Amino acid sequence: MERKIQSLASLGTKSFTAYLDEVSLRNGKISKRIRIDHPQAAAIVPFVSDKEIIMVKQYRYALERETLEIPAGKIDKGESPEECIKRELIEETGFETKFIKWLYTYAPAIGYSNELIHLYMGRDLEKVETKIDEDEISSLEILTLDEVIGMIRNHKIIDSKTIIALAFAGGMECWSAGLLGNKSSKPKTNLFL
């Protein structure tokens, strides 16, 4: 186990704080670790039909390009993951969902951040009167699951929360056949080759 000795430096922003910590390793040696204290987030696969979902296109500064992703956002203080994702779905797509189901919670950057992302799927969507957050979202796209799987295979969709949520929403065995282009019932070790 590693034990924090002290924080040597920190950088705080509205959304997270990054620390440079001095730590004692299991073997007694001293080292440094970067740690990001990040709020939790939630994401949703919004089904408009059994085979179609809504995705959002937005510019990601760190990648210097637009990405295609499922709707998602940070959980506000005092907000549950379910409340967050219902709010984010409306803000990013203009739709609300009557049904959500939790799929999975994972740590996207386990080596340096405490962020957790709660993944959901939603059905029974209804359009609501609202203005989509144009500061974040450049466009909405309604795509079939087959189109999305093709975009993942061709590395056009590279967002981890999107890929993981879609795998759970569609069922791993169902995805295996679609991603690998065969209907074999043999278990696959890597769904995304």
HUSUL-V19183 format. One record per residue. PHI is phi as a letter, one per 30 degrees, with the letter a starting at -180 (999 if undefined). Layout:
BEGIN
phi = (PHI,PHI)
END
This chain:
BEGIN
phi = (999,c,b,d,c,a,c,d,a,b,b,c,b,d,c,a,b,c,b,c,c,c,b,c,d,e,d,j,d,c,b,b,b,c,b,c,d,b,d,d,b,b,b,b,c,c,d,c,a,d,b,b,b,c,b,c,c,b,d,c,e,d,d,h,a,d,b,c,b,d,d,a,a,d,d,d,e,i,c,d,e,d,d,e,d,d,d,d,e,d,d,c,b,i,c,c,c,c,b,b,b,d,c,a,b,b,c,d,b,d,d,b,b,c,d,b,c,c,c,b,b,b,b,h,d,b,d,b,d,a,c,d,d,d,d,c,c,c,a,c,b,c,b,d,d,d,d,d,e,d,d,d,e,c,i,d,c,b,d,d,d,d,d,d,d,d,d,d,d,c,i,e,d,d,d,e,d,d,d,c,i,b,c,d,c,d,d,c,d,b,d,c,d)
END
